[in-house]
Amino acid sequence: MPPFAVFLAGLATGAGVALLAPVLAPEATRNVRPVLRAGLKLAIAAGGALKVAAAQAVESLEDLYAEAEAELRAEAEAAAAEAAEERPLAAAAPEKGRGGTKRGAKRRAARAA
């Protein structure tokens, strides 16, 4: 079929629908309304399911983030404990309540040695 014939067929169909639409509109509205209502109910149900799925995904990501943060904290504490074990006793920080100055710490370290 040549393109011009397809165009004319489409034009005739469109004109026929436009002429018959006022006559068919009440019947179409009666038949389409339940379909539209069912579609809206489906969209509302899908929206609720999407909210639940999104909440579960957010909770899962929050759990994963908390686990990763706890692992980093544990690794940092282990590294700090390891560094404290390797540090000599004389280089340890002065205790609170005993002067607390660098000069006092040096004197105590010299006395201990």
C-alpha positions in Angstrom: 0.0 0.0 0.0 1.5 3.4 -1.0 2.2 5.9 1.8 -0.5 8.3 0.5 -3.2 5.6 0.7 -2.1 4.8 4.3 -2.4 8.5 5.1 -5.9 8.7 3.6 -7.0 5.6 5.5 -5.8 7.1 8.7 -7.4 10.4 8.0 -10.8 8.7 7.2 -10.6 6.6 10.4 -9.8 9.7 12.5 -12.7 11.6 11.0 -15.0 8.7 11.6 -14.0 8.4 15.2 -14.4 12.2 15.7 -17.9 12.1 14.2 -19.0 9.1 16.2 -17.3 10.1 19.6 -20.3 12.1 20.9 -22.6 9.1 20.3 -20.2 6.6 21.7 -18.9 8.7 24.6 -21.5 7.7 27.2 -21.1 4.0 26.5 -17.3 4.3 26.5 -17.3 6.2 29.9 -19.5 3.5 31.4 -17.1 0.7 30.2 -13.8 2.5 30.8 -14.5 3.7 34.4 -14.1 0.3 36.0 -10.9 -0.3 34.1 -9.5 3.1 35.2 -10.6 2.4 38.8 -8.8 -1.0 38.7 -5.7 0.6 37.3 -5.7 3.2 40.1 -6.1 0.5 42.7 -3.1 -1.3 41.2 -1.0 1.9 41.1 -1.9 2.5 44.8 -1.0 -1.1 45.8 2.3 -0.8 43.8 3.1 2.5 45.5 2.6 0.8 48.9 4.8 -2.1 47.9 7.5 0.3 46.6 7.5 2.1 50.0 8.0 -1.1 51.8 10.8 -2.2 49.5 12.5 1.2 49.8 12.3 1.1 53.6 13.8 -2.4 53.6 16.6 -1.2 51.3 17.3 1.8 53.5 17.4 -0.4 56.6 19.7 -2.8 55.0 22.1 0.0 53.9 22.0 1.5 57.4 22.9 -1.9 58.9 25.8 -2.3 56.4 27.1 1.2 57.2 27.0 0.5 60.9 28.9 -2.8 60.5 31.5 -1.1 58.3 31.9 1.7 60.9 32.2 -0.8 63.7 34.9 -2.7 61.8 36.9 0.5 61.2 36.6 1.5 64.9 37.8 -2.0 66.0 40.7 -1.9 63.6 41.7 1.6 64.8 41.5 0.4 68.5 43.6 -2.7 67.7 46.2 -0.5 65.9 46.3 1.9 68.9 46.6 -1.0 71.3 49.4 -2.5 69.2 51.2 0.9 69.1 50.9 1.3 72.8 52.5 -2.1 73.4 55.4 -1.3 71.1 56.0 2.1 72.8 58.7 2.1 75.5 57.6 2.9 79.1 59.6 6.1 79.3 57.8 7.6 76.3 54.4 7.0 77.9 52.3 10.1 78.6 52.4 11.5 82.1 49.7 10.5 84.5 47.1 13.0 85.5 47.5 14.5 89.0 51.3 14.2 89.0 52.5 17.5 87.5 51.3 16.8 84.0 54.1 18.9 82.4 56.6 17.7 79.9 59.5 18.7 82.2 58.0 16.7 85.1 57.5 13.7 82.8 61.1 13.9 81.7 62.3 14.1 85.4 60.2 11.1 86.3 61.5 9.2 83.3 65.1 10.1 84.2 64.5 8.9 87.8 63.0 5.6 86.7 65.9 4.9 84.4 
